[in-house]
Amino acid sequence: MTISEGDTLPQTNFVTMTESGPQPVDHDQFFGGRKIALFSVPGAFTPTCSAKHLPSFVEKADELKAKGVDEIACTAVNDAFVLGAWGKEAEPVTMLADGNGEFVEAIGLTMDGSGFGMGTRGQRFSMIVNDGVVEKLNVEAPGEYKVSSAEHMLGQLD
């Protein structure tokens, strides 16, 4: 079953890279009592993800925060080392590694990237999560990049 607007995010394990190495993210502490702009990419360093998706959230970070977003986070089915390297040029976006794909599987948004040698990955999507509850969900059609952009999300926060 795919997650829907109004649903609570399931408890899953994210990992983030810190100066001390990979660290688990406390789900309740991260999502509780805060508004998060969360977006998912099929993979770090992939063309659309690197050229458009991540940069849109970096460029629009101040505008998103001005509209009440507490934190901007990117997730992908990559390990914390890969996302840590990719995120070095993505301030102020927080990178949440879903290395085993537990999160995207729990919310029903996996995709089969095996034709590209990528295995099971997360679909391209974005969501506004308020205190752990999905307020807005934007899932892209395969191969597209429109509704998961920061620009689209800004319009939803008006």
N, C-alpha and C positions, 0 to 999 in steps of 0.2 A: 504494500500500500504506500502510495506517495504522500508525503507530508502535505498539509494544506494550511492556508491562512487560518489562524485561530488555534492551531495545534501547538503543544509544548514540545520544544526540542528534546529528543531522547538523550539520556545520559550516555555519552560515548567518550572515548579517550582521544584527546588531542595532545600533541607534543609541540613545543616551541623551542627554538634554539636560543640559548643565552650565552653569555661570556663563559659560563661554567659548563657549557655543553647542553645536550638535549634535556628538557625539563617537562614533566607532565603539566597539563593545564587543568586547574580545578574548575570543572564545568559550572558549578553553582556560583563560584566566585566571579568567573568571567562573564557569565550571562545574567546573573541575578541582579535585579535592580538597575539595570543599565540598558540603553538602546544601542544595539550593535548593527552596523551595516556589514553583513557577511556576504562574501561572494566566493564562488567556487570556479576553478579553472580545471580543464582536463589534465594539465601538466605544466610545471614550471619550465621556463625557457622555451616553450613551444611558440610558434609564430604569432598567432592572434593573441595569446595570453600575454606575451612579452611586448608586443607592439601596440596593443590597444587596451585590453581588459585591465591589467594591473595599472598601466599609466593613467587610465581614466580616473581611478580611485585616488591615486597619488595627487593628480592635478586638481581634483575636486574636493580634497580632504577638508579644507577650510570651510567650503560652502556646506558640506554635509554636516560638519560639526556646528556650524551656525544655525542649522535647522534641527538641532537637538540630538545628533548622533554623538554618543560618548566615545565609541571606538570603531575603527574600520578594520576588518579582519578578512584575510584571504585563506581559503583552504584548498588543498589538492591532495590527491592520492600520491603523495611523494613523501620521502622521509624528511626528518627535521634538518638533516645536513643540507639537502638540496634546497629546501625552502629557505633555510637560513642564508645560503649563498645567494639565492635569487632575491631575497628580501633586503639585502644590503643596500640596494639602491631604491628601496620602496618606502622610505620613511614617509608618513607615519603609520603605514599599514602593518598590522600584526600578522605574522604568518603562523597558521595553525596546521601542522602536518597531520594528515589522516592516513598515515603510512600503510595501514592494513585495510583501508577502505571501510572501516566500521561505521563511520558517520554517514557516508553517502548510501551505504546499504541500509542502515537503520531508517533513513528518511525516504528510501525508494527512488533515489536519483543516481543510480549507477549507469554506466554506458560501457559498451564493449569496444575497446580500442585495440583489440588483438590484431586487426587488419593492419595496424600501424606499428605493431610490436610493443604496444603499451599495456596490454591486458585489460583488466577491469579498472575503470577510472570513474571519477565523478563527472556528471554532466556539467555543462556551463550554466550557472544560475546565480542569482543574487536574492537576498532576503533581508528584510528589516526585522530584527528580533528585539522585542521589548520585554525585559524581565523574563527571558526564556521562552516567550510566546512569539510565534511567527505572525507578524502583522501584515507583511507583504511578501509575496513569493513570485519571482520572475524566472521562469525556466525557458531557456532557449530551444528552438527547434534545432535538430542536428545540423551542424555546419554553420549556424548563424551566430551573429553577435549584434544584438539590438537591445533587447529588454533587460539584459543583465548588466548594462553599463551604469556607471556612476551618474551620467546625465539623465538616464531614465529614472533612476532612484531619486534624484533630486526633485523631479516632478511629482513623485509620490509623497514627498515630505511636505508639500505645500498645504 
